Amino acid sequence: MDDKKVKILLGKRIKQLRQSFNFTQFVLGEKIDINQRQVAQIESGNSFPSLSTLVKLAKVYNCEIKDLFNYNHLEEEKTIKENIKNIISNLDKKDTQLLYAIAKVIREK
């Protein structure tokens, strides 16, 4: 994975976490001692946070630094669907039926 993709995915992850905490970019910036513009640059993938900023982010989000790099859920839809197919192909009958019941409930929403 190239540097630009890492910056973009990390930025999306930081934005997703910020929004889940209902923080504005300004509020997050205050909590981690950077300005709103720097937060925006990080979230857009145009800037990579320093190690000290990553440490502060992990503290604010009550997670480990490695969790900031957990952006598998941000993968492309096509990749996600392929991964689901691979998981399903390895399930036994009971788990397949359970997954089918769950999928039906989700679809009905």
Jmol script that loads the backbone (N, CA, C; Angstrom):
load data "model"
ATOM      1  N   MET A   1       0.859  -1.165   0.000  1.00  0.00           N
ATOM      2  CA  MET A   1       0.000   0.000   0.000  1.00  0.00           C
ATOM      3  C   MET A   1       0.908   1.232   0.000  1.00  0.00           C
ATOM      4  N   ASP A   2       0.639   2.166  -0.905  1.00  0.00           N
ATOM      5  CA  ASP A   2       1.502   3.337  -1.000  1.00  0.00           C
ATOM      6  C   ASP A   2       1.162   4.377   0.071  1.00  0.00           C
ATOM      7  N   ASP A   3       2.093   5.332   0.243  1.00  0.00           N
ATOM      8  CA  ASP A   3       1.959   6.350   1.294  1.00  0.00           C
ATOM      9  C   ASP A   3       0.670   7.156   1.171  1.00  0.00           C
ATOM     10  N   LYS A   4       0.321   7.531  -0.045  1.00  0.00           N
ATOM     11  CA  LYS A   4      -0.874   8.350  -0.247  1.00  0.00           C
ATOM     12  C   LYS A   4      -2.128   7.612   0.198  1.00  0.00           C
ATOM     13  N   LYS A   5      -2.220   6.326  -0.140  1.00  0.00           N
ATOM     14  CA  LYS A   5      -3.398   5.543   0.257  1.00  0.00           C
ATOM     15  C   LYS A   5      -3.473   5.414   1.777  1.00  0.00           C
ATOM     16  N   VAL A   6      -2.328   5.225   2.435  1.00  0.00           N
ATOM     17  CA  VAL A   6      -2.300   5.142   3.896  1.00  0.00           C
ATOM     18  C   VAL A   6      -2.793   6.452   4.493  1.00  0.00           C
ATOM     19  N   LYS A   7      -2.318   7.577   3.960  1.00  0.00           N
ATOM     20  CA  LYS A   7      -2.762   8.882   4.482  1.00  0.00           C
ATOM     21  C   LYS A   7      -4.260   9.074   4.295  1.00  0.00           C
ATOM     22  N   ILE A   8      -4.774   8.678   3.146  1.00  0.00           N
ATOM     23  CA  ILE A   8      -6.208   8.833   2.872  1.00  0.00           C
ATOM     24  C   ILE A   8      -7.032   7.949   3.801  1.00  0.00           C
ATOM     25  N   LEU A   9      -6.646   6.683   3.942  1.00  0.00           N
ATOM     26  CA  LEU A   9      -7.393   5.763   4.800  1.00  0.00           C
ATOM     27  C   LEU A   9      -7.307   6.164   6.268  1.00  0.00           C
ATOM     28  N   LEU A  10      -6.124   6.596   6.707  1.00  0.00           N
ATOM     29  CA  LEU A  10      -5.976   7.053   8.087  1.00  0.00           C
ATOM     30  C   LEU A  10      -6.840   8.285   8.322  1.00  0.00           C
ATOM     31  N   GLY A  11      -6.841   9.199   7.357  1.00  0.00           N
ATOM     32  CA  GLY A  11      -7.672  10.395   7.474  1.00  0.00           C
ATOM     33  C   GLY A  11      -9.149  10.059   7.579  1.00  0.00           C
ATOM     34  N   LYS A  12      -9.596   9.115   6.765  1.00  0.00           N
ATOM     35  CA  LYS A  12     -11.002   8.684   6.834  1.00  0.00           C
ATOM     36  C   LYS A  12     -11.312   8.056   8.186  1.00  0.00           C
ATOM     37  N   ARG A  13     -10.381   7.268   8.707  1.00  0.00           N
ATOM     38  CA  ARG A  13     -10.578   6.622  10.000  1.00  0.00           C
ATOM     39  C   ARG A  13     -10.671   7.665  11.115  1.00  0.00           C
ATOM     40  N   ILE A  14      -9.784   8.635  11.096  1.00  0.00           N
ATOM     41  CA  ILE A  14      -9.794   9.688  12.113  1.00  0.00           C
ATOM     42  C   ILE A  14     -11.087  10.492  12.028  1.00  0.00           C
ATOM     43  N   LYS A  15     -11.537  10.772  10.820  1.00  0.00           N
ATOM     44  CA  LYS A  15     -12.802  11.495  10.643  1.00  0.00           C
ATOM     45  C   LYS A  15     -13.975  10.671  11.165  1.00  0.00           C
ATOM     46  N   GLN A  16     -13.977   9.376  10.850  1.00  0.00           N
ATOM     47  CA  GLN A  16     -15.054   8.493  11.305  1.00  0.00           C
ATOM     48  C   GLN A  16     -15.098   8.453  12.827  1.00  0.00           C
ATOM     49  N   LEU A  17     -13.944   8.357  13.464  1.00  0.00           N
ATOM     50  CA  LEU A  17     -13.892   8.353  14.927  1.00  0.00           C
ATOM     51  C   LEU A  17     -14.351   9.696  15.494  1.00  0.00           C
ATOM     52  N   ARG A  18     -13.894  10.780  14.874  1.00  0.00           N
ATOM     53  CA  ARG A  18     -14.295  12.113  15.335  1.00  0.00           C
ATOM     54  C   ARG A  18     -15.804  12.257  15.295  1.00  0.00           C
ATOM     55  N   GLN A  19     -16.400  11.838  14.195  1.00  0.00           N
ATOM     56  CA  GLN A  19     -17.851  11.953  14.052  1.00  0.00           C
ATOM     57  C   GLN A  19     -18.587  11.055  15.034  1.00  0.00           C
ATOM     58  N   SER A  20     -18.034   9.878  15.324  1.00  0.00           N
ATOM     59  CA  SER A  20     -18.688   8.984  16.277  1.00  0.00           C
ATOM     60  C   SER A  20     -18.668   9.566  17.690  1.00  0.00           C
ATOM     61  N   PHE A  21     -17.718  10.442  17.962  1.00  0.00           N
ATOM     62  CA  PHE A  21     -17.651  11.124  19.257  1.00  0.00           C
ATOM     63  C   PHE A  21     -18.397  12.464  19.220  1.00  0.00           C
ATOM     64  N   ASN A  22     -18.986  12.773  18.066  1.00  0.00           N
ATOM     65  CA  ASN A  22     -19.709  14.037  17.868  1.00  0.00           C
ATOM     66  C   ASN A  22     -18.828  15.258  18.119  1.00  0.00           C
ATOM     67  N   PHE A  23     -17.562  15.165  17.680  1.00  0.00           N
ATOM     68  CA  PHE A  23     -16.643  16.295  17.772  1.00  0.00           C
ATOM     69  C   PHE A  23     -16.623  17.032  16.441  1.00  0.00           C
ATOM     70  N   THR A  24     -16.509  18.336  16.493  1.00  0.00           N
ATOM     71  CA  THR A  24     -16.200  19.100  15.293  1.00  0.00           C
ATOM     72  C   THR A  24     -14.685  19.023  15.097  1.00  0.00           C
ATOM     73  N   GLN A  25     -14.226  19.429  13.934  1.00  0.00           N
ATOM     74  CA  GLN A  25     -12.779  19.480  13.717  1.00  0.00           C
ATOM     75  C   GLN A  25     -12.132  20.447  14.703  1.00  0.00           C
ATOM     76  N   PHE A  26     -12.819  21.534  14.992  1.00  0.00           N
ATOM     77  CA  PHE A  26     -12.301  22.523  15.932  1.00  0.00           C
ATOM     78  C   PHE A  26     -12.135  21.911  17.322  1.00  0.00           C
ATOM     79  N   VAL A  27     -13.151  21.208  17.801  1.00  0.00           N
ATOM     80  CA  VAL A  27     -13.107  20.587  19.132  1.00  0.00           C
ATOM     81  C   VAL A  27     -11.995  19.535  19.200  1.00  0.00           C
ATOM     82  N   LEU A  28     -11.907  18.689  18.170  1.00  0.00           N
ATOM     83  CA  LEU A  28     -10.838  17.687  18.155  1.00  0.00           C
ATOM     84  C   LEU A  28      -9.481  18.365  18.179  1.00  0.00           C
ATOM     85  N   GLY A  29      -9.331  19.398  17.377  1.00  0.00           N
ATOM     86  CA  GLY A  29      -8.066  20.130  17.360  1.00  0.00           C
ATOM     87  C   GLY A  29      -7.675  20.657  18.728  1.00  0.00           C
ATOM     88  N   GLU A  30      -8.644  21.195  19.447  1.00  0.00           N
ATOM     89  CA  GLU A  30      -8.371  21.685  20.797  1.00  0.00           C
ATOM     90  C   GLU A  30      -7.916  20.559  21.715  1.00  0.00           C
ATOM     91  N   LYS A  31      -8.526  19.402  21.583  1.00  0.00           N
ATOM     92  CA  LYS A  31      -8.211  18.271  22.451  1.00  0.00           C
ATOM     93  C   LYS A  31      -6.813  17.707  22.182  1.00  0.00           C
ATOM     94  N   ILE A  32      -6.320  17.854  20.949  1.00  0.00           N
ATOM     95  CA  ILE A  32      -5.014  17.268  20.611  1.00  0.00           C
ATOM     96  C   ILE A  32      -3.965  18.338  20.277  1.00  0.00           C
ATOM     97  N   ASP A  33      -4.287  19.586  20.599  1.00  0.00           N
ATOM     98  CA  ASP A  33      -3.335  20.710  20.455  1.00  0.00           C
ATOM     99  C   ASP A  33      -2.885  20.983  19.024  1.00  0.00           C
ATOM    100  N   ILE A  34      -3.817  20.873  18.075  1.00  0.00           N
ATOM    101  CA  ILE A  34      -3.546  21.337  16.714  1.00  0.00           C
ATOM    102  C   ILE A  34      -4.748  22.167  16.279  1.00  0.00           C
ATOM    103  N   ASN A  35      -4.599  22.925  15.211  1.00  0.00           N
ATOM    104  CA  ASN A  35      -5.724  23.768  14.789  1.00  0.00           C
ATOM    105  C   ASN A  35      -6.662  23.016  13.842  1.00  0.00           C
ATOM    106  N   GLN A  36      -7.829  23.586  13.657  1.00  0.00           N
ATOM    107  CA  GLN A  36      -8.872  22.960  12.828  1.00  0.00           C
ATOM    108  C   GLN A  36      -8.368  22.693  11.418  1.00  0.00           C
ATOM    109  N   ARG A  37      -7.581  23.592  10.888  1.00  0.00           N
ATOM    110  CA  ARG A  37      -7.052  23.419   9.522  1.00  0.00           C
ATOM    111  C   ARG A  37      -6.165  22.173   9.432  1.00  0.00           C
ATOM    112  N   GLN A  38      -5.353  21.952  10.466  1.00  0.00           N
ATOM    113  CA  GLN A  38      -4.499  20.762  10.479  1.00  0.00           C
ATOM    114  C   GLN A  38      -5.348  19.483  10.562  1.00  0.00           C
ATOM    115  N   VAL A  39      -6.416  19.525  11.359  1.00  0.00           N
ATOM    116  CA  VAL A  39      -7.316  18.376  11.437  1.00  0.00           C
ATOM    117  C   VAL A  39      -7.901  18.093  10.058  1.00  0.00           C
ATOM    118  N   ALA A  40      -8.341  19.148   9.376  1.00  0.00           N
ATOM    119  CA  ALA A  40      -8.919  19.003   8.041  1.00  0.00           C
ATOM    120  C   ALA A  40      -7.903  18.417   7.062  1.00  0.00           C
ATOM    121  N   GLN A  41      -6.654  18.851   7.156  1.00  0.00           N
ATOM    122  CA  GLN A  41      -5.601  18.340   6.273  1.00  0.00           C
ATOM    123  C   GLN A  41      -5.346  16.854   6.520  1.00  0.00           C
ATOM    124  N   ILE A  42      -5.377  16.447   7.788  1.00  0.00           N
ATOM    125  CA  ILE A  42      -5.177  15.036   8.128  1.00  0.00           C
ATOM    126  C   ILE A  42      -6.353  14.210   7.613  1.00  0.00           C
ATOM    127  N   GLU A  43      -7.571  14.680   7.888  1.00  0.00           N
ATOM    128  CA  GLU A  43      -8.759  13.922   7.484  1.00  0.00           C
ATOM    129  C   GLU A  43      -8.888  13.797   5.970  1.00  0.00           C
ATOM    130  N   SER A  44      -8.382  14.762   5.239  1.00  0.00           N
ATOM    131  CA  SER A  44      -8.473  14.701   3.779  1.00  0.00           C
ATOM    132  C   SER A  44      -7.341  13.886   3.154  1.00  0.00           C
ATOM    133  N   GLY A  45      -6.394  13.455   3.981  1.00  0.00           N
ATOM    134  CA  GLY A  45      -5.276  12.666   3.471  1.00  0.00           C
ATOM    135  C   GLY A  45      -4.169  13.501   2.877  1.00  0.00           C
ATOM    136  N   ASN A  46      -4.205  14.792   3.115  1.00  0.00           N
ATOM    137  CA  ASN A  46      -3.167  15.682   2.592  1.00  0.00           C
ATOM    138  C   ASN A  46      -2.001  15.853   3.544  1.00  0.00           C
ATOM    139  N   SER A  47      -2.162  15.397   4.773  1.00  0.00           N
ATOM    140  CA  SER A  47      -1.122  15.529   5.781  1.00  0.00           C
ATOM    141  C   SER A  47      -1.143  14.295   6.666  1.00  0.00           C
ATOM    142  N   PHE A  48       0.028  13.889   7.113  1.00  0.00           N
ATOM    143  CA  PHE A  48       0.120  12.736   8.005  1.00  0.00           C
ATOM    144  C   PHE A  48       0.389  13.252   9.413  1.00  0.00           C
ATOM    145  N   PRO A  49      -0.356  12.785  10.415  1.00  0.00           N
ATOM    146  CA  PRO A  49      -0.136  13.278  11.778  1.00  0.00           C
ATOM    147  C   PRO A  49       1.207  12.823  12.330  1.00  0.00           C
ATOM    148  N   SER A  50       1.782  13.666  13.171  1.00  0.00           N
ATOM    149  CA  SER A  50       3.030  13.304  13.830  1.00  0.00           C
ATOM    150  C   SER A  50       2.762  12.198  14.847  1.00  0.00           C
ATOM    151  N   LEU A  51       3.830  11.594  15.325  1.00  0.00           N
ATOM    152  CA  LEU A  51       3.685  10.546  16.331  1.00  0.00           C
ATOM    153  C   LEU A  51       3.015  11.098  17.583  1.00  0.00           C
ATOM    154  N   SER A  52       3.391  12.301  17.998  1.00  0.00           N
ATOM    155  CA  SER A  52       2.775  12.864  19.200  1.00  0.00           C
ATOM    156  C   SER A  52       1.287  13.116  18.984  1.00  0.00           C
ATOM    157  N   THR A  53       0.894  13.497  17.763  1.00  0.00           N
ATOM    158  CA  THR A  53      -0.528  13.688  17.456  1.00  0.00           C
ATOM    159  C   THR A  53      -1.259  12.353  17.466  1.00  0.00           C
ATOM    160  N   LEU A  54      -0.632  11.305  16.940  1.00  0.00           N
ATOM    161  CA  LEU A  54      -1.242   9.972  16.977  1.00  0.00           C
ATOM    162  C   LEU A  54      -1.451   9.521  18.414  1.00  0.00           C
ATOM    163  N   VAL A  55      -0.489   9.782  19.278  1.00  0.00           N
ATOM    164  CA  VAL A  55      -0.609   9.422  20.692  1.00  0.00           C
ATOM    165  C   VAL A  55      -1.788  10.157  21.317  1.00  0.00           C
ATOM    166  N   LYS A  56      -1.911  11.451  21.020  1.00  0.00           N
ATOM    167  CA  LYS A  56      -3.016  12.253  21.566  1.00  0.00           C
ATOM    168  C   LYS A  56      -4.361  11.785  21.020  1.00  0.00           C
ATOM    169  N   LEU A  57      -4.411  11.438  19.744  1.00  0.00           N
ATOM    170  CA  LEU A  57      -5.648  10.925  19.149  1.00  0.00           C
ATOM    171  C   LEU A  57      -6.073   9.637  19.837  1.00  0.00           C
ATOM    172  N   ALA A  58      -5.131   8.735  20.041  1.00  0.00           N
ATOM    173  CA  ALA A  58      -5.447   7.466  20.696  1.00  0.00           C
ATOM    174  C   ALA A  58      -5.974   7.712  22.108  1.00  0.00           C
ATOM    175  N   LYS A  59      -5.395   8.679  22.797  1.00  0.00           N
ATOM    176  CA  LYS A  59      -5.857   8.991  24.150  1.00  0.00           C
ATOM    177  C   LYS A  59      -7.276   9.559  24.118  1.00  0.00           C
ATOM    178  N   VAL A  60      -7.547  10.482  23.205  1.00  0.00           N
ATOM    179  CA  VAL A  60      -8.877  11.085  23.092  1.00  0.00           C
ATOM    180  C   VAL A  60      -9.914  10.023  22.749  1.00  0.00           C
ATOM    181  N   TYR A  61      -9.576   9.107  21.851  1.00  0.00           N
ATOM    182  CA  TYR A  61     -10.506   8.083  21.405  1.00  0.00           C
ATOM    183  C   TYR A  61     -10.464   6.819  22.280  1.00  0.00           C
ATOM    184  N   ASN A  62      -9.633   6.873  23.344  1.00  0.00           N
ATOM    185  CA  ASN A  62      -9.541   5.763  24.287  1.00  0.00           C
ATOM    186  C   ASN A  62      -9.234   4.449  23.575  1.00  0.00           C
ATOM    187  N   CYS A  63      -8.201   4.481  22.742  1.00  0.00           N
ATOM    188  CA  CYS A  63      -7.797   3.291  21.999  1.00  0.00           C
ATOM    189  C   CYS A  63      -6.277   3.262  21.915  1.00  0.00           C
ATOM    190  N   GLU A  64      -5.763   2.229  21.306  1.00  0.00           N
ATOM    191  CA  GLU A  64      -4.326   2.140  21.062  1.00  0.00           C
ATOM    192  C   GLU A  64      -4.021   2.759  19.702  1.00  0.00           C
ATOM    193  N   ILE A  65      -2.805   3.187  19.510  1.00  0.00           N
ATOM    194  CA  ILE A  65      -2.410   3.805  18.236  1.00  0.00           C
ATOM    195  C   ILE A  65      -2.717   2.865  17.076  1.00  0.00           C
ATOM    196  N   LYS A  66      -2.459   1.583  17.252  1.00  0.00           N
ATOM    197  CA  LYS A  66      -2.699   0.624  16.163  1.00  0.00           C
ATOM    198  C   LYS A  66      -4.157   0.628  15.722  1.00  0.00           C
ATOM    199  N   ASP A  67      -5.082   0.940  16.646  1.00  0.00           N
ATOM    200  CA  ASP A  67      -6.501   0.972  16.308  1.00  0.00           C
ATOM    201  C   ASP A  67      -6.837   2.107  15.346  1.00  0.00           C
ATOM    202  N   LEU A  68      -6.025   3.145  15.325  1.00  0.00           N
ATOM    203  CA  LEU A  68      -6.241   4.247  14.381  1.00  0.00           C
ATOM    204  C   LEU A  68      -5.983   3.784  12.949  1.00  0.00           C
ATOM    205  N   PHE A  69      -5.196   2.724  12.822  1.00  0.00           N
ATOM    206  CA  PHE A  69      -4.868   2.191  11.501  1.00  0.00           C
ATOM    207  C   PHE A  69      -5.754   1.009  11.121  1.00  0.00           C
ATOM    208  N   ASN A  70      -6.795   0.771  11.890  1.00  0.00           N
ATOM    209  CA  ASN A  70      -7.745  -0.293  11.588  1.00  0.00           C
ATOM    210  C   ASN A  70      -8.839   0.298  10.703  1.00  0.00           C
ATOM    211  N   TYR A  71      -8.610   0.255   9.409  1.00  0.00           N
ATOM    212  CA  TYR A  71      -9.576   0.828   8.477  1.00  0.00           C
ATOM    213  C   TYR A  71     -10.046  -0.188   7.451  1.00  0.00           C
ATOM    214  N   ASN A  72     -10.118  -1.446   7.876  1.00  0.00           N
ATOM    215  CA  ASN A  72     -10.635  -2.479   6.980  1.00  0.00           C
ATOM    216  C   ASN A  72     -12.073  -2.204   6.582  1.00  0.00           C
ATOM    217  N   HIS A  73     -12.837  -1.597   7.493  1.00  0.00           N
ATOM    218  CA  HIS A  73     -14.240  -1.314   7.196  1.00  0.00           C
ATOM    219  C   HIS A  73     -14.388  -0.223   6.141  1.00  0.00           C
ATOM    220  N   LEU A  74     -13.305   0.453   5.787  1.00  0.00           N
ATOM    221  CA  LEU A  74     -13.354   1.498   4.775  1.00  0.00           C
ATOM    222  C   LEU A  74     -13.008   0.970   3.381  1.00  0.00           C
ATOM    223  N   GLU A  75     -12.840  -0.335   3.277  1.00  0.00           N
ATOM    224  CA  GLU A  75     -12.497  -0.929   1.986  1.00  0.00           C
ATOM    225  C   GLU A  75     -13.616  -0.706   0.971  1.00  0.00           C
ATOM    226  N   GLU A  76     -13.264  -0.841  -0.263  1.00  0.00           N
ATOM    227  CA  GLU A  76     -14.242  -0.690  -1.333  1.00  0.00           C
ATOM    228  C   GLU A  76     -15.328  -1.751  -1.200  1.00  0.00           C
ATOM    229  N   GLU A  77     -16.531  -1.408  -1.619  1.00  0.00           N
ATOM    230  CA  GLU A  77     -17.676  -2.319  -1.516  1.00  0.00           C
ATOM    231  C   GLU A  77     -17.397  -3.644  -2.230  1.00  0.00           C
ATOM    232  N   LYS A  78     -16.763  -3.570  -3.385  1.00  0.00           N
ATOM    233  CA  LYS A  78     -16.470  -4.790  -4.140  1.00  0.00           C
ATOM    234  C   LYS A  78     -15.572  -5.724  -3.330  1.00  0.00           C
ATOM    235  N   THR A  79     -14.565  -5.184  -2.682  1.00  0.00           N
ATOM    236  CA  THR A  79     -13.649  -5.979  -1.865  1.00  0.00           C
ATOM    237  C   THR A  79     -14.384  -6.583  -0.676  1.00  0.00           C
ATOM    238  N   ILE A  80     -15.245  -5.784  -0.058  1.00  0.00           N
ATOM    239  CA  ILE A  80     -16.013  -6.273   1.091  1.00  0.00           C
ATOM    240  C   ILE A  80     -16.889  -7.443   0.678  1.00  0.00           C
ATOM    241  N   LYS A  81     -17.585  -7.311  -0.455  1.00  0.00           N
ATOM    242  CA  LYS A  81     -18.456  -8.387  -0.924  1.00  0.00           C
ATOM    243  C   LYS A  81     -17.659  -9.652  -1.244  1.00  0.00           C
ATOM    244  N   GLU A  82     -16.478  -9.504  -1.811  1.00  0.00           N
ATOM    245  CA  GLU A  82     -15.632 -10.659  -2.092  1.00  0.00           C
ATOM    246  C   GLU A  82     -15.213 -11.341  -0.793  1.00  0.00           C
ATOM    247  N   ASN A  83     -14.874 -10.540   0.203  1.00  0.00           N
ATOM    248  CA  ASN A  83     -14.480 -11.098   1.497  1.00  0.00           C
ATOM    249  C   ASN A  83     -15.645 -11.829   2.153  1.00  0.00           C
ATOM    250  N   ILE A  84     -16.837 -11.274   2.036  1.00  0.00           N
ATOM    251  CA  ILE A  84     -18.022 -11.941   2.587  1.00  0.00           C
ATOM    252  C   ILE A  84     -18.246 -13.283   1.901  1.00  0.00           C
ATOM    253  N   LYS A  85     -18.113 -13.307   0.578  1.00  0.00           N
ATOM    254  CA  LYS A  85     -18.283 -14.567  -0.158  1.00  0.00           C
ATOM    255  C   LYS A  85     -17.274 -15.615   0.315  1.00  0.00           C
ATOM    256  N   ASN A  86     -16.042 -15.198   0.544  1.00  0.00           N
ATOM    257  CA  ASN A  86     -15.016 -16.131   1.020  1.00  0.00           C
ATOM    258  C   ASN A  86     -15.354 -16.666   2.407  1.00  0.00           C
ATOM    259  N   ILE A  87     -15.851 -15.803   3.262  1.00  0.00           N
ATOM    260  CA  ILE A  87     -16.241 -16.236   4.608  1.00  0.00           C
ATOM    261  C   ILE A  87     -17.387 -17.239   4.525  1.00  0.00           C
ATOM    262  N   ILE A  88     -18.395 -16.900   3.724  1.00  0.00           N
ATOM    263  CA  ILE A  88     -19.573 -17.762   3.588  1.00  0.00           C
ATOM    264  C   ILE A  88     -19.191 -19.136   3.058  1.00  0.00           C
ATOM    265  N   SER A  89     -18.286 -19.177   2.123  1.00  0.00           N
ATOM    266  CA  SER A  89     -17.921 -20.463   1.515  1.00  0.00           C
ATOM    267  C   SER A  89     -17.285 -21.427   2.519  1.00  0.00           C
ATOM    268  N   ASN A  90     -16.791 -20.902   3.625  1.00  0.00           N
ATOM    269  CA  ASN A  90     -16.146 -21.750   4.630  1.00  0.00           C
ATOM    270  C   ASN A  90     -17.032 -22.058   5.835  1.00  0.00           C
ATOM    271  N   LEU A  91     -18.288 -21.604   5.820  1.00  0.00           N
ATOM    272  CA  LEU A  91     -19.192 -21.862   6.936  1.00  0.00           C
ATOM    273  C   LEU A  91     -19.839 -23.235   6.829  1.00  0.00           C
ATOM    274  N   ASP A  92     -20.141 -23.801   7.983  1.00  0.00           N
ATOM    275  CA  ASP A  92     -20.907 -25.051   7.969  1.00  0.00           C
ATOM    276  C   ASP A  92     -22.385 -24.714   7.785  1.00  0.00           C
ATOM    277  N   LYS A  93     -23.223 -25.762   7.665  1.00  0.00           N
ATOM    278  CA  LYS A  93     -24.650 -25.567   7.363  1.00  0.00           C
ATOM    279  C   LYS A  93     -25.344 -24.717   8.421  1.00  0.00           C
ATOM    280  N   LYS A  94     -25.090 -25.000   9.682  1.00  0.00           N
ATOM    281  CA  LYS A  94     -25.740 -24.281  10.780  1.00  0.00           C
ATOM    282  C   LYS A  94     -25.395 -22.786  10.742  1.00  0.00           C
ATOM    283  N   ASP A  95     -24.114 -22.478  10.580  1.00  0.00           N
ATOM    284  CA  ASP A  95     -23.696 -21.075  10.539  1.00  0.00           C
ATOM    285  C   ASP A  95     -24.200 -20.372   9.282  1.00  0.00           C
ATOM    286  N   THR A  96     -24.283 -21.098   8.176  1.00  0.00           N
ATOM    287  CA  THR A  96     -24.825 -20.533   6.942  1.00  0.00           C
ATOM    288  C   THR A  96     -26.283 -20.142   7.125  1.00  0.00           C
ATOM    289  N   GLN A  97     -27.045 -21.009   7.766  1.00  0.00           N
ATOM    290  CA  GLN A  97     -28.460 -20.714   8.026  1.00  0.00           C
ATOM    291  C   GLN A  97     -28.604 -19.509   8.964  1.00  0.00           C
ATOM    292  N   LEU A  98     -27.763 -19.444   9.970  1.00  0.00           N
ATOM    293  CA  LEU A  98     -27.795 -18.316  10.901  1.00  0.00           C
ATOM    294  C   LEU A  98     -27.467 -17.016  10.179  1.00  0.00           C
ATOM    295  N   LEU A  99     -26.441 -17.047   9.358  1.00  0.00           N
ATOM    296  CA  LEU A  99     -26.061 -15.853   8.602  1.00  0.00           C
ATOM    297  C   LEU A  99     -27.173 -15.427   7.650  1.00  0.00           C
ATOM    298  N   TYR A 100     -27.833 -16.391   7.043  1.00  0.00           N
ATOM    299  CA  TYR A 100     -28.945 -16.103   6.146  1.00  0.00           C
ATOM    300  C   TYR A 100     -30.081 -15.405   6.898  1.00  0.00           C
ATOM    301  N   ALA A 101     -30.392 -15.878   8.087  1.00  0.00           N
ATOM    302  CA  ALA A 101     -31.455 -15.263   8.902  1.00  0.00           C
ATOM    303  C   ALA A 101     -31.086 -13.822   9.260  1.00  0.00           C
ATOM    304  N   ILE A 102     -29.824 -13.607   9.613  1.00  0.00           N
ATOM    305  CA  ILE A 102     -29.357 -12.257   9.951  1.00  0.00           C
ATOM    306  C   ILE A 102     -29.441 -11.351   8.730  1.00  0.00           C
ATOM    307  N   ALA A 103     -28.996 -11.839   7.589  1.00  0.00           N
ATOM    308  CA  ALA A 103     -29.027 -11.044   6.364  1.00  0.00           C
ATOM    309  C   ALA A 103     -30.453 -10.651   5.976  1.00  0.00           C
ATOM    310  N   LYS A 104     -31.394 -11.571   6.165  1.00  0.00           N
ATOM    311  CA  LYS A 104     -32.806 -11.274   5.858  1.00  0.00           C
ATOM    312  C   LYS A 104     -33.315 -10.137   6.748  1.00  0.00           C
ATOM    313  N   VAL A 105     -32.962 -10.153   8.015  1.00  0.00           N
ATOM    314  CA  VAL A 105     -33.409  -9.100   8.931  1.00  0.00           C
ATOM    315  C   VAL A 105     -32.807  -7.764   8.522  1.00  0.00           C
ATOM    316  N   ILE A 106     -31.551  -7.765   8.176  1.00  0.00           N
ATOM    317  CA  ILE A 106     -30.882  -6.532   7.757  1.00  0.00           C
ATOM    318  C   ILE A 106     -31.534  -5.985   6.484  1.00  0.00           C
ATOM    319  N   ARG A 107     -31.810  -6.866   5.546  1.00  0.00           N
ATOM    320  CA  ARG A 107     -32.398  -6.447   4.268  1.00  0.00           C
ATOM    321  C   ARG A 107     -33.776  -5.846   4.434  1.00  0.00           C
ATOM    322  N   GLU A 108     -34.530  -6.328   5.422  1.00  0.00           N
ATOM    323  CA  GLU A 108     -35.902  -5.846   5.637  1.00  0.00           C
ATOM    324  C   GLU A 108     -35.949  -4.456   6.244  1.00  0.00           C
ATOM    325  N   LYS A 109     -34.853  -3.967   6.745  1.00  0.00           N
ATOM    326  CA  LYS A 109     -34.830  -2.635   7.371  1.00  0.00           C
ATOM    327  C   LYS A 109     -35.069  -1.542   6.365  1.00  0.00           C
TER     328      LYS A 109
END
end "model"
wireframe off; spacefill off
backbone 0.3
color backbone group
